[in-house]
Structures are given as structure tokens and as C-alpha cells.
């Protein structure tokens, strides 16, 4: 049973990679074929990927820009220290 679960998980990853690659190919053809854009959108939705954010990422990569790293959420103690530091009486 464990072997079946491993193969199932592996197959899911392969399918996801395959369909993501197909969606990318469809996006590349979108300027010449309007159906490609709709098809790519459906594939991205089935993969739970937001096509708009994906396109923005691709544009950043093409421009050589680096995406800003997400900052970890500040804890209350850190927020309090920052607020104290920013007070005008100092």
C-alpha cells in the first residue's frame, strides 16, 4: 500500500509539472492565438495558480529583476520596540 501511495504522489507531481509546462507554452502563443490564452487560464485555475501573478513573475524574470523577499511578520515585542523608537520625543 505504501508503494502505491508513493507512486500516486509521484504521478501527481509529474502531472502538475506537465500541465504547468503546457500552460506556459499556451501563454507564449497567446499573441497569435486567442484560444491559447483561455486554455492557459483554465490550466492555471486547475493547478490553483493565479495567472496574473504568474505573468508578473515572468515579466520580472525577463527584466532580470529580483522579487523582494517577504518579511516575516513582526512579533508584538518587536512592533512595540519599533513604535517606541519612532516616537517624536526621542
Secondary structure, 3 states (H helix, E strand, C coil): CHHHHHHHHHHHHHHHHHHHHHHHHHHHCCCCCHHHHHHHHHHHHHCCCCHHHHHHHHHHHHHCCCCCCCCCCCCHHHHHHHHHHHCCCC
